[in-house]
Amino acid sequence: MTSQSFNQLHYRTDSQTFAANAQAQRLLGLAAQGEEGDLIALLGQAQWQQLKHAAQSGQAVFIPVEKQPHCWWLGHIDRDKIVWIISPQANLQRQIEQCQHDARLASVGQVMAGVCHEINQPLNAMRLRLYGLQQLATSGAITDLESHLQELDNQIERCASTLVNMRQLVGHQPISHRQFDLAESIKQVHKLLASQLQQQGVELMLRGPMPASQLFGQAQRFEQVLINLINNARDAILEQADQGQISLSLEHKDHTYRLQVVDNGPGIPAALQEKIFAPYFTNKQQQGTGLGLALCQDFVAELEGQLVLESQPGHTCFCITLPQNNHPA
């Protein structure tokens, strides 16, 4: 997602001046550069102050503007300036979907090594079994051909299942709501990521039994939430050490499912914990769009659940609670 994908306006707090890209100039009727007074004249004093306060306090929410009912403004702090993304109302849903799609693509890119490993294993198993069958056929000693063919079919199904899961995760088409098993989704994500993380020095563990847990919703979005949380934990660990542990646990109690993603990384400073779910906020030095956790929170809310953070030095826990009998819109 490039900066030219949206109508953007950059406001410098020190000089009280702004710069607008070409799209924003056309949409708002502004010059490429101007002063704060131009924005007050465009928006009105009250709403200009509301927009500034929301962006400066990290409350990066869409705010409708009375003098521009056709536009929505989303602001966030970028070093010494405020950056607003201004969306025509007709394009708002499309741009939100684009952000979600970009986040899915980022998740897919980060798990491709695990996918390659997951597919390579059954391919190697099939290659060895086919070689054995060729040798047996030469000597005429094949007595259990059916069992060999069944095992080959099982391995093919394993590859196909992995590819279907990845296609659903990356797909730009609407994802259907259906009954799915939280435990099976957790195990699938574990299979995709465990090998890749092990190569990076991070152990991904399934802790305790995984009770059967039927939920209604979009399994692919739940899996994307889990992938994002695991990758964030890995990044935090690798910034401070060469190895670490991430554990996944699921319990069912009082008609509620409780999933915990726990890591032994450096923890999240208390000053950042309130901002961590804000759109476009990131504390990653080398990468990160700042959308991952914001989308995680939105996707969990779609399942009528909650995503909360508990962190201290050496221990970070993201906890997802979901009602057993959920009925998401």
Contacts in CASP RR format, 6 or more apart in sequence:
PFRMAT RR
TARGET T0000
AUTHOR 0000-0000-0000
METHOD contacts of the structure
MODEL  1
MTSQSFNQLHYRTDSQTFAANAQAQRLLGLAAQGEEGDLIALLGQAQWQQ
LKHAAQSGQAVFIPVEKQPHCWWLGHIDRDKIVWIISPQANLQRQIEQCQ
HDARLASVGQVMAGVCHEINQPLNAMRLRLYGLQQLATSGAITDLESHLQ
ELDNQIERCASTLVNMRQLVGHQPISHRQFDLAESIKQVHKLLASQLQQQ
GVELMLRGPMPASQLFGQAQRFEQVLINLINNARDAILEQADQGQISLSL
EHKDHTYRLQVVDNGPGIPAALQEKIFAPYFTNKQQQGTGLGLALCQDFV
AELEGQLVLESQPGHTCFCITLPQNNHPA
1 98 0 8 1.000
1 99 0 8 1.000
1 102 0 8 1.000
1 289 0 8 1.000
3 21 0 8 1.000
4 21 0 8 1.000
4 23 0 8 1.000
5 98 0 8 1.000
6 23 0 8 1.000
6 85 0 8 1.000
6 86 0 8 1.000
6 87 0 8 1.000
6 95 0 8 1.000
7 20 0 8 1.000
7 21 0 8 1.000
7 23 0 8 1.000
7 24 0 8 1.000
7 27 0 8 1.000
7 28 0 8 1.000
7 85 0 8 1.000
7 86 0 8 1.000
7 87 0 8 1.000
7 88 0 8 1.000
8 20 0 8 1.000
8 21 0 8 1.000
8 23 0 8 1.000
8 24 0 8 1.000
8 83 0 8 1.000
8 84 0 8 1.000
8 85 0 8 1.000
8 86 0 8 1.000
9 18 0 8 1.000
9 19 0 8 1.000
9 20 0 8 1.000
9 21 0 8 1.000
9 24 0 8 1.000
9 28 0 8 1.000
9 30 0 8 1.000
9 83 0 8 1.000
9 84 0 8 1.000
9 86 0 8 1.000
10 18 0 8 1.000
10 19 0 8 1.000
10 20 0 8 1.000
10 78 0 8 1.000
10 81 0 8 1.000
10 82 0 8 1.000
10 83 0 8 1.000
10 84 0 8 1.000
11 17 0 8 1.000
11 18 0 8 1.000
11 36 0 8 1.000
11 39 0 8 1.000
11 52 0 8 1.000
11 81 0 8 1.000
11 82 0 8 1.000
11 83 0 8 1.000
11 84 0 8 1.000
12 18 0 8 1.000
12 80 0 8 1.000
12 81 0 8 1.000
13 56 0 8 1.000
13 80 0 8 1.000
13 81 0 8 1.000
13 82 0 8 1.000
14 80 0 8 1.000
16 35 0 8 1.000
16 36 0 8 1.000
17 33 0 8 1.000
17 34 0 8 1.000
17 35 0 8 1.000
17 36 0 8 1.000
18 30 0 8 1.000
18 33 0 8 1.000
18 34 0 8 1.000
18 35 0 8 1.000
18 36 0 8 1.000
18 38 0 8 1.000
18 39 0 8 1.000
19 32 0 8 1.000
19 33 0 8 1.000
19 34 0 8 1.000
20 28 0 8 1.000
20 30 0 8 1.000
20 31 0 8 1.000
20 32 0 8 1.000
20 33 0 8 1.000
24 30 0 8 1.000
24 86 0 8 1.000
25 31 0 8 1.000
25 32 0 8 1.000
27 71 0 8 1.000
27 86 0 8 1.000
27 88 0 8 1.000
28 42 0 8 1.000
28 68 0 8 1.000
28 71 0 8 1.000
28 86 0 8 1.000
30 38 0 8 1.000
30 42 0 8 1.000
31 38 0 8 1.000
36 48 0 8 1.000
39 48 0 8 1.000
40 48 0 8 1.000
42 67 0 8 1.000
42 68 0 8 1.000
43 51 0 8 1.000
43 65 0 8 1.000
43 67 0 8 1.000
43 68 0 8 1.000
44 67 0 8 1.000
47 63 0 8 1.000
47 65 0 8 1.000
47 66 0 8 1.000
47 67 0 8 1.000
50 63 0 8 1.000
51 63 0 8 1.000
51 65 0 8 1.000
51 73 0 8 1.000
51 75 0 8 1.000
51 84 0 8 1.000
52 82 0 8 1.000
53 59 0 8 1.000
54 60 0 8 1.000
54 61 0 8 1.000
54 63 0 8 1.000
54 75 0 8 1.000
55 75 0 8 1.000
55 76 0 8 1.000
55 77 0 8 1.000
55 82 0 8 1.000
55 84 0 8 1.000
56 77 0 8 1.000
56 82 0 8 1.000
58 76 0 8 1.000
58 77 0 8 1.000
58 275 0 8 1.000
58 278 0 8 1.000
58 281 0 8 1.000
59 278 0 8 1.000
60 74 0 8 1.000
60 75 0 8 1.000
60 76 0 8 1.000
60 278 0 8 1.000
60 279 0 8 1.000
60 280 0 8 1.000
60 281 0 8 1.000
60 294 0 8 1.000
61 74 0 8 1.000
62 72 0 8 1.000
62 73 0 8 1.000
62 74 0 8 1.000
62 87 0 8 1.000
62 92 0 8 1.000
63 72 0 8 1.000
63 73 0 8 1.000
63 74 0 8 1.000
64 71 0 8 1.000
64 72 0 8 1.000
65 71 0 8 1.000
65 72 0 8 1.000
65 73 0 8 1.000
69 89 0 8 1.000
70 88 0 8 1.000
70 89 0 8 1.000
70 90 0 8 1.000
71 86 0 8 1.000
71 87 0 8 1.000
71 88 0 8 1.000
71 89 0 8 1.000
72 86 0 8 1.000
72 87 0 8 1.000
72 89 0 8 1.000
72 92 0 8 1.000
73 84 0 8 1.000
73 85 0 8 1.000
73 86 0 8 1.000
73 87 0 8 1.000
74 84 0 8 1.000
74 85 0 8 1.000
74 86 0 8 1.000
74 87 0 8 1.000
74 279 0 8 1.000
75 82 0 8 1.000
75 83 0 8 1.000
75 84 0 8 1.000
75 85 0 8 1.000
75 280 0 8 1.000
76 82 0 8 1.000
76 83 0 8 1.000
76 278 0 8 1.000
76 279 0 8 1.000
76 280 0 8 1.000
76 281 0 8 1.000
77 83 0 8 1.000
83 280 0 8 1.000
87 95 0 8 1.000
99 291 0 8 1.000
99 295 0 8 1.000
100 295 0 8 1.000
101 171 0 8 1.000
101 172 0 8 1.000
102 289 0 8 1.000
102 291 0 8 1.000
103 224 0 8 1.000
103 228 0 8 1.000
103 289 0 8 1.000
103 291 0 8 1.000
103 292 0 8 1.000
103 295 0 8 1.000
104 169 0 8 1.000
104 170 0 8 1.000
104 171 0 8 1.000
104 224 0 8 1.000
105 170 0 8 1.000
106 288 0 8 1.000
106 289 0 8 1.000
106 292 0 8 1.000
107 169 0 8 1.000
107 224 0 8 1.000
107 227 0 8 1.000
107 228 0 8 1.000
107 231 0 8 1.000
108 166 0 8 1.000
108 169 0 8 1.000
108 170 0 8 1.000
110 227 0 8 1.000
110 231 0 8 1.000
111 166 0 8 1.000
111 192 0 8 1.000
111 193 0 8 1.000
111 196 0 8 1.000
111 227 0 8 1.000
111 231 0 8 1.000
113 195 0 8 1.000
113 196 0 8 1.000
113 199 0 8 1.000
114 192 0 8 1.000
114 193 0 8 1.000
114 194 0 8 1.000
114 195 0 8 1.000
114 196 0 8 1.000
115 162 0 8 1.000
115 166 0 8 1.000
115 192 0 8 1.000
117 195 0 8 1.000
117 196 0 8 1.000
118 158 0 8 1.000
118 162 0 8 1.000
118 191 0 8 1.000
118 192 0 8 1.000
118 195 0 8 1.000
119 159 0 8 1.000
119 162 0 8 1.000
119 163 0 8 1.000
122 155 0 8 1.000
122 156 0 8 1.000
122 158 0 8 1.000
122 159 0 8 1.000
123 155 0 8 1.000
123 159 0 8 1.000
125 155 0 8 1.000
126 152 0 8 1.000
126 155 0 8 1.000
126 156 0 8 1.000
129 148 0 8 1.000
129 151 0 8 1.000
129 152 0 8 1.000
129 155 0 8 1.000
130 152 0 8 1.000
133 142 0 8 1.000
133 145 0 8 1.000
133 148 0 8 1.000
136 142 0 8 1.000
142 148 0 8 1.000
162 191 0 8 1.000
162 192 0 8 1.000
165 188 0 8 1.000
165 192 0 8 1.000
165 220 0 8 1.000
165 223 0 8 1.000
168 175 0 8 1.000
168 219 0 8 1.000
168 220 0 8 1.000
169 220 0 8 1.000
169 223 0 8 1.000
169 224 0 8 1.000
169 227 0 8 1.000
175 218 0 8 1.000
175 220 0 8 1.000
175 221 0 8 1.000
176 218 0 8 1.000
177 216 0 8 1.000
177 217 0 8 1.000
177 218 0 8 1.000
177 328 0 8 1.000
178 216 0 8 1.000
178 217 0 8 1.000
178 219 0 8 1.000
179 214 0 8 1.000
179 215 0 8 1.000
179 216 0 8 1.000
179 217 0 8 1.000
180 214 0 8 1.000
180 215 0 8 1.000
180 216 0 8 1.000
180 217 0 8 1.000
180 219 0 8 1.000
180 222 0 8 1.000
181 212 0 8 1.000
181 213 0 8 1.000
181 214 0 8 1.000
181 215 0 8 1.000
182 213 0 8 1.000
182 214 0 8 1.000
182 215 0 8 1.000
182 222 0 8 1.000
182 250 0 8 1.000
182 257 0 8 1.000
182 259 0 8 1.000
182 322 0 8 1.000
183 210 0 8 1.000
183 211 0 8 1.000
183 212 0 8 1.000
183 213 0 8 1.000
183 250 0 8 1.000
185 219 0 8 1.000
185 222 0 8 1.000
185 223 0 8 1.000
185 226 0 8 1.000
186 206 0 8 1.000
186 210 0 8 1.000
186 226 0 8 1.000
186 248 0 8 1.000
186 250 0 8 1.000
186 259 0 8 1.000
187 206 0 8 1.000
187 210 0 8 1.000
188 223 0 8 1.000
189 223 0 8 1.000
189 226 0 8 1.000
189 227 0 8 1.000
189 230 0 8 1.000
190 204 0 8 1.000
190 206 0 8 1.000
190 248 0 8 1.000
192 227 0 8 1.000
193 204 0 8 1.000
193 227 0 8 1.000
193 230 0 8 1.000
193 231 0 8 1.000
194 204 0 8 1.000
197 203 0 8 1.000
197 204 0 8 1.000
197 230 0 8 1.000
197 234 0 8 1.000
197 246 0 8 1.000
198 204 0 8 1.000
200 234 0 8 1.000
200 238 0 8 1.000
201 242 0 8 1.000
201 243 0 8 1.000
201 244 0 8 1.000
202 234 0 8 1.000
202 237 0 8 1.000
202 238 0 8 1.000
202 243 0 8 1.000
202 244 0 8 1.000
202 245 0 8 1.000
202 246 0 8 1.000
203 243 0 8 1.000
203 244 0 8 1.000
203 245 0 8 1.000
203 246 0 8 1.000
204 230 0 8 1.000
204 246 0 8 1.000
204 247 0 8 1.000
204 248 0 8 1.000
205 245 0 8 1.000
205 246 0 8 1.000
205 247 0 8 1.000
205 248 0 8 1.000
206 247 0 8 1.000
206 248 0 8 1.000
206 249 0 8 1.000
207 247 0 8 1.000
207 248 0 8 1.000
207 249 0 8 1.000
208 249 0 8 1.000
210 250 0 8 1.000
211 250 0 8 1.000
211 251 0 8 1.000
211 252 0 8 1.000
213 250 0 8 1.000
213 252 0 8 1.000
213 257 0 8 1.000
213 324 0 8 1.000
214 324 0 8 1.000
215 222 0 8 1.000
215 257 0 8 1.000
215 303 0 8 1.000
215 322 0 8 1.000
215 324 0 8 1.000
215 326 0 8 1.000
216 326 0 8 1.000
216 327 0 8 1.000
216 328 0 8 1.000
217 302 0 8 1.000
217 303 0 8 1.000
217 326 0 8 1.000
217 328 0 8 1.000
218 299 0 8 1.000
218 302 0 8 1.000
221 299 0 8 1.000
221 302 0 8 1.000
222 299 0 8 1.000
222 303 0 8 1.000
224 295 0 8 1.000
224 296 0 8 1.000
224 299 0 8 1.000
225 295 0 8 1.000
225 296 0 8 1.000
225 299 0 8 1.000
225 300 0 8 1.000
225 307 0 8 1.000
225 320 0 8 1.000
226 248 0 8 1.000
226 259 0 8 1.000
226 261 0 8 1.000
228 292 0 8 1.000
228 293 0 8 1.000
228 295 0 8 1.000
228 296 0 8 1.000
229 261 0 8 1.000
229 296 0 8 1.000
229 318 0 8 1.000
230 246 0 8 1.000
230 248 0 8 1.000
230 261 0 8 1.000
232 292 0 8 1.000
232 293 0 8 1.000
233 246 0 8 1.000
233 261 0 8 1.000
233 263 0 8 1.000
233 265 0 8 1.000
233 316 0 8 1.000
233 318 0 8 1.000
234 246 0 8 1.000
234 263 0 8 1.000
235 284 0 8 1.000
236 263 0 8 1.000
236 265 0 8 1.000
236 266 0 8 1.000
236 267 0 8 1.000
236 268 0 8 1.000
236 316 0 8 1.000
237 243 0 8 1.000
237 244 0 8 1.000
237 246 0 8 1.000
237 263 0 8 1.000
237 264 0 8 1.000
237 265 0 8 1.000
237 266 0 8 1.000
239 266 0 8 1.000
239 285 0 8 1.000
240 265 0 8 1.000
240 266 0 8 1.000
241 265 0 8 1.000
244 263 0 8 1.000
244 264 0 8 1.000
244 265 0 8 1.000
245 263 0 8 1.000
245 264 0 8 1.000
246 261 0 8 1.000
246 262 0 8 1.000
246 263 0 8 1.000
247 260 0 8 1.000
247 261 0 8 1.000
247 262 0 8 1.000
247 263 0 8 1.000
248 259 0 8 1.000
248 260 0 8 1.000
248 261 0 8 1.000
249 259 0 8 1.000
249 260 0 8 1.000
249 262 0 8 1.000
250 257 0 8 1.000
250 258 0 8 1.000
250 259 0 8 1.000
250 260 0 8 1.000
251 257 0 8 1.000
251 258 0 8 1.000
252 258 0 8 1.000
252 324 0 8 1.000
255 323 0 8 1.000
255 324 0 8 1.000
255 325 0 8 1.000
256 321 0 8 1.000
256 322 0 8 1.000
256 323 0 8 1.000
256 324 0 8 1.000
257 320 0 8 1.000
257 321 0 8 1.000
257 322 0 8 1.000
257 323 0 8 1.000
257 324 0 8 1.000
258 319 0 8 1.000
258 320 0 8 1.000
258 321 0 8 1.000
258 322 0 8 1.000
259 319 0 8 1.000
259 320 0 8 1.000
259 321 0 8 1.000
259 322 0 8 1.000
260 317 0 8 1.000
260 318 0 8 1.000
260 319 0 8 1.000
260 320 0 8 1.000
261 317 0 8 1.000
261 318 0 8 1.000
261 319 0 8 1.000
261 320 0 8 1.000
262 315 0 8 1.000
262 316 0 8 1.000
262 317 0 8 1.000
263 315 0 8 1.000
263 316 0 8 1.000
264 314 0 8 1.000
264 315 0 8 1.000
265 314 0 8 1.000
265 315 0 8 1.000
265 316 0 8 1.000
266 313 0 8 1.000
266 314 0 8 1.000
267 311 0 8 1.000
267 312 0 8 1.000
267 313 0 8 1.000
267 314 0 8 1.000
267 315 0 8 1.000
267 316 0 8 1.000
268 276 0 8 1.000
268 283 0 8 1.000
268 309 0 8 1.000
268 311 0 8 1.000
268 316 0 8 1.000
272 283 0 8 1.000
273 309 0 8 1.000
273 311 0 8 1.000
275 281 0 8 1.000
276 283 0 8 1.000
276 293 0 8 1.000
276 309 0 8 1.000
277 293 0 8 1.000
277 294 0 8 1.000
277 296 0 8 1.000
277 297 0 8 1.000
277 307 0 8 1.000
277 309 0 8 1.000
278 294 0 8 1.000
279 290 0 8 1.000
279 291 0 8 1.000
279 294 0 8 1.000
280 289 0 8 1.000
280 290 0 8 1.000
280 291 0 8 1.000
280 294 0 8 1.000
281 290 0 8 1.000
281 294 0 8 1.000
282 288 0 8 1.000
282 289 0 8 1.000
282 290 0 8 1.000
296 307 0 8 1.000
297 307 0 8 1.000
300 306 0 8 1.000
300 307 0 8 1.000
300 320 0 8 1.000
300 322 0 8 1.000
302 328 0 8 1.000
302 329 0 8 1.000
303 322 0 8 1.000
303 326 0 8 1.000
303 328 0 8 1.000
304 322 0 8 1.000
304 323 0 8 1.000
304 326 0 8 1.000
304 327 0 8 1.000
304 328 0 8 1.000
305 320 0 8 1.000
305 321 0 8 1.000
305 322 0 8 1.000
305 323 0 8 1.000
305 326 0 8 1.000
306 320 0 8 1.000
306 321 0 8 1.000
307 318 0 8 1.000
307 319 0 8 1.000
307 320 0 8 1.000
308 318 0 8 1.000
308 319 0 8 1.000
308 321 0 8 1.000
309 316 0 8 1.000
309 317 0 8 1.000
309 318 0 8 1.000
309 319 0 8 1.000
310 316 0 8 1.000
310 317 0 8 1.000
310 319 0 8 1.000
311 317 0 8 1.000
END
